[in-house]
Amino acid sequence: MSTQHNQRAISLHLASERPSSPEADPGAGTTPAAIIELEGVSVCLGGRTILQEVTFNIRPGEFIAVLGPNGAGKSTLLKVLLGLIKPSAGRVRIFGQAPRRGNQLIGYAPQHRTLEGALSLRARDLVGFGLDGHRWGPGWFISGRRRRQAIIEEALAEVDALELADMPVALLSGGEQQRLLIAQALLSQPRLLLLDEPLSNLDISHEQEIIALIARLCRARGMTVLLVSHDVNPLLPVIDRVLYLARGHAAIGRPEQVITSSTLSALYGAPVEVVEALGRLFVVGVDI
């Protein structure tokens, strides 16, 4: 992707100013109803404004990369969608309803924690916490041991980790542990998958494996994915749009629309330069 493509990009709105429209995807025909709708959403925590009058829509089946510097509100946004944080102002709708805790239509994988001391914890046990609500996952009750194990093994198989089922979690690589967190998020057969930095602390090989896995799940299930990341480059081949957060505001659109010097300068309120080198995009002039 090159910055020269920006000349062909349509006019991009700041998501905090106006909702996305069908014109954002030329040739797509009739646009499906949005499954995520934010209108004028603000979030204030501890006297600090994290999100300010943010407005955007996300459609079914989209793969969205959520980008921005530390403290920009990426994890906060996921918690708003999960019903864990209430906005200070504005309107949020998930599948046409207000967010609520324990929504089985939403799968969530939190930021990865290395489980070095959990020698007695097997992979199937970790995934099963999503059913029990113990430490990880939303928790929803399943009766019957055989049915429970079948659900867990189906999720493990879907992330290509069934052979890891009885292995101690502490002995698994970071990429293998991340597969388990994704399997846990899939237990309720969600239509929306929220992933908080699933690529952090992974080497290039495991990073590419996890990206390919998530992209396959998104397309095969027709599932909407919001993936928080600090680096868009490995995601460029598979994502549909990016949601970039900075200074409480947001911009949403295709990567070549959003990751530009002009758009990011407006978002940050300071000069920002987007440079392409060695097939990668680099944002210069700000902390990301």
C-alpha positions in Angstrom: 0.0 0.0 0.0 1.4 3.4 -1.0 0.5 6.9 0.1 -0.1 7.8 -3.6 -3.3 5.7 -3.3 -4.7 8.5 -1.2 -5.6 10.5 -4.3 -8.1 7.8 -5.2 -9.6 7.5 -1.7 -13.0 8.9 -1.1 -13.5 11.7 1.5 -13.0 10.3 5.0 -14.9 11.5 8.0 -13.6 11.7 11.5 -15.8 9.1 13.3 -16.4 11.5 16.1 -18.1 13.9 13.7 -20.4 11.8 11.5 -21.4 8.1 11.1 -20.1 6.0 8.3 -22.2 5.7 5.2 -22.7 3.1 2.4 -20.5 5.3 0.2 -17.5 4.2 2.3 -17.6 0.9 0.3 -18.2 1.7 -3.3 -19.9 -1.1 -5.3 -21.0 -2.9 -2.2 -24.7 -2.5 -3.0 -27.2 -2.4 -0.2 -25.4 -2.0 3.1 -26.5 -4.5 5.8 -27.7 -3.0 9.1 -24.9 -2.1 11.5 -24.3 -4.5 14.4 -22.3 -1.9 16.3 -23.6 1.7 16.5 -22.0 4.5 18.4 -23.5 8.0 18.3 -21.8 10.8 20.2 -20.3 8.5 22.7 -18.1 10.0 25.4 -16.3 8.1 28.3 -14.8 9.8 31.3 -12.8 7.8 33.8 -11.1 9.2 36.9 -11.7 12.8 35.7 -10.1 12.1 32.4 -11.9 12.1 29.0 -11.0 8.8 27.2 -13.5 9.0 24.3 -15.2 12.2 23.2 -18.3 12.3 21.0 -17.3 9.3 19.0 -19.6 8.2 16.3 -19.3 5.2 13.9 -21.1 2.1 12.6 -19.6 -1.4 12.0 -21.4 -3.9 9.6 -21.8 -7.7 9.9 -18.8 -9.7 8.9 -16.3 -6.9 8.9 -12.7 -7.4 10.2 -11.7 -4.1 11.9 -8.3 -3.3 13.3 -8.5 -0.9 16.3 -5.3 1.2 16.4 -4.0 4.1 18.4 -1.4 5.1 21.0 -1.3 3.8 24.6 -4.1 5.4 26.6 -6.2 6.2 23.5 -9.2 4.2 24.7 -8.9 1.0 22.7 -9.5 -1.4 25.6 -12.0 1.1 27.0 -14.0 0.9 23.8 -14.1 -2.9 24.0 -15.3 -2.7 27.6 -18.1 -0.3 26.6 -19.2 -2.8 24.0 -19.2 -5.6 26.6 -21.3 -3.5 28.9 -18.5 -3.3 31.5 -18.2 0.5 31.3 -21.1 2.9 30.8 -20.6 5.9 28.5 -20.8 9.4 30.1 -22.8 10.5 27.1 -24.1 9.3 23.8 -25.8 6.1 22.5 -24.4 2.6 22.0 -26.2 -0.2 20.3 -25.0 -3.8 19.9 -27.3 -5.9 17.7 -29.8 -3.2 18.1 -29.8 -3.2 21.9 -27.9 -1.5 24.7 -24.7 -3.3 25.7 -25.1 -5.8 28.6 -22.8 -8.0 30.5 -22.7 -11.7 29.6 -24.1 -11.2 26.0 -23.5 -14.6 24.4 -23.5 -13.0 20.9 -20.1 -11.5 21.9 -16.9 -13.4 22.3 -14.0 -11.6 24.1 -10.3 -12.5 24.5 -8.6 -10.2 26.9 -5.0 -9.1 26.8 -2.8 -12.1 26.9 -1.4 -13.1 30.3 1.6 -15.4 30.4 0.7 -18.3 32.7 4.1 -19.4 33.8 3.1 -20.8 37.2 0.0 -22.7 36.1 1.6 -26.1 35.7 -1.5 -27.9 36.9 -3.8 -26.0 34.6 -4.5 -27.9 31.3 -5.4 -26.2 28.1 -9.0 -27.6 28.2 -9.3 -26.2 31.7 -8.4 -22.7 30.6 -10.9 -22.8 27.7 -13.5 -24.2 30.1 -13.3 -21.1 32.3 -15.4 -19.4 29.6 -18.2 -21.8 30.5 -17.6 -21.5 34.3 -17.0 -17.8 34.4 -13.9 -18.5 36.6 -11.2 -15.9 36.1 -11.6 -15.6 32.3 -14.6 -15.3 30.0 -18.2 -14.2 30.5 -19.3 -17.4 32.1 -22.5 -19.3 31.1 -23.8 -22.5 32.7 -23.6 -25.8 30.8 -25.1 -28.9 32.4 -23.7 -32.4 31.7 -20.0 -33.3 31.7 -20.0 -34.9 28.3 -21.8 -31.9 26.7 -19.4 -29.5 28.4 -16.3 -31.4 27.1 -17.7 -31.7 23.6 -18.2 -27.9 23.5 -14.7 -27.3 24.7 -13.1 -29.8 22.3 -15.1 -28.3 19.4 -13.7 -24.9 20.2 -10.2 -26.3 20.5 -10.5 -28.0 17.1 -11.7 -24.8 15.5 -8.4 -23.0 16.5 -6.3 -26.0 15.6 -5.4 -26.7 19.2 -7.2 -30.0 20.0 -3.9 -31.8 20.4 -3.0 -29.4 23.1 -6.1 -30.2 25.2 -4.3 -32.1 28.0 -1.0 -30.2 28.0 -0.1 -27.8 30.9 -0.8 -24.3 29.8 2.5 -23.1 31.3 4.4 -25.2 28.9 2.7 -23.8 25.8 4.2 -21.0 23.7 2.6 -17.6 23.6 1.0 -18.3 20.3 -0.5 -21.6 21.6 -1.8 -19.8 24.7 -3.4 -17.2 22.5 -5.2 -19.9 20.5 -6.7 -21.1 23.8 -8.0 -17.6 24.6 -9.6 -17.4 21.2 -11.1 -20.8 21.6 -12.6 -19.7 24.9 -14.1 -16.6 23.2 -15.8 -18.9 20.6 -17.6 -21.1 23.1 -20.9 -19.3 22.8 -20.9 -19.3 19.0 -20.6 -15.5 19.0 -21.4 -13.2 16.0 -19.0 -10.5 17.3 -15.4 -11.3 18.4 -13.5 -8.7 20.4 -9.7 -9.3 20.7 -7.6 -7.1 22.9 -4.0 -7.1 21.6 -3.9 -10.8 20.6 -0.6 -10.3 18.7 1.4 -8.7 21.6 4.6 -10.5 22.6 4.4 -13.0 19.7 7.2 -13.7 17.3 6.6 -13.1 13.5 5.8 -16.8 12.9 3.2 -17.1 15.6 1.8 -13.6 14.8 1.1 -14.7 11.2 -0.5 -17.9 12.4 -2.9 -16.1 14.7 -3.8 -13.5 12.1 -4.5 -16.3 9.5 -6.6 -18.1 12.1 -8.7 -15.0 13.0 -9.2 -14.1 9.3 -10.4 -17.7 8.6 -12.8 -17.6 11.5 -14.1 -14.2 10.5 -14.8 -15.3 6.9 -16.0 -18.9 7.6 -18.5 -17.8 10.3 -19.5 -14.4 8.8 -18.4 -13.1 12.2 -17.5 -9.4 12.9 -14.1 -9.0 14.4 -12.6 -6.0 16.3 -8.9 -6.6 16.9 -6.8 -4.2 19.0 -3.2 -3.8 17.8 -0.3 -1.4 17.9 0.9 -2.4 14.4 -1.4 -2.5 11.3 1.2 -3.8 8.9 0.8 -7.6 9.5 -3.0 -7.1 9.4 -3.2 -5.1 6.1 -3.8 -8.2 3.9 -6.9 -9.3 5.8 -8.7 -6.4 7.4 -11.6 -4.5 5.8 -11.2 -1.2 7.7 -9.3 0.4 10.5 -10.6 2.3 13.5 -7.9 4.8 14.7 -8.3 6.4 18.1 -6.3 9.4 19.4 -6.9 12.3 21.7 -10.4 10.9 22.5 -11.5 11.1 18.8 -11.7 8.4 16.1 -11.3 8.0 12.4 -12.7 4.9 10.5 -12.2 3.8 6.9 -10.1 1.6 4.7 -6.4 1.6 5.7 -5.4 3.8 2.7 -7.9 6.3 3.8 -7.1 6.6 7.5 -3.4 5.9 7.7 -2.4 9.1 5.9 -0.4 12.2 6.9 -3.5 14.4 6.6 -6.0 12.2 8.4 -3.7 11.4 11.3 -2.5 15.0 11.6 -6.1 16.1 12.0 -6.8 13.3 14.5 -3.7 14.0 16.7 -4.0 17.8 16.3 -0.3 17.9 15.4 1.9 17.3 12.3 2.1 13.6 11.6 4.0 12.0 8.7 3.1 8.5 7.3 6.0 7.0 5.5 6.2 3.8 3.5 9.5 1.9 3.5 10.3 -1.8 2.9 6.7 -2.5 2.3 5.6 -1.3 5.7 3.9 1.9 6.9 5.5 4.0 9.6 3.8 6.9 11.5 6.4 9.5 12.4 6.0 12.5 14.8 3.9 10.9 17.5 3.9 8.1 20.0 1.9 5.1 18.8 
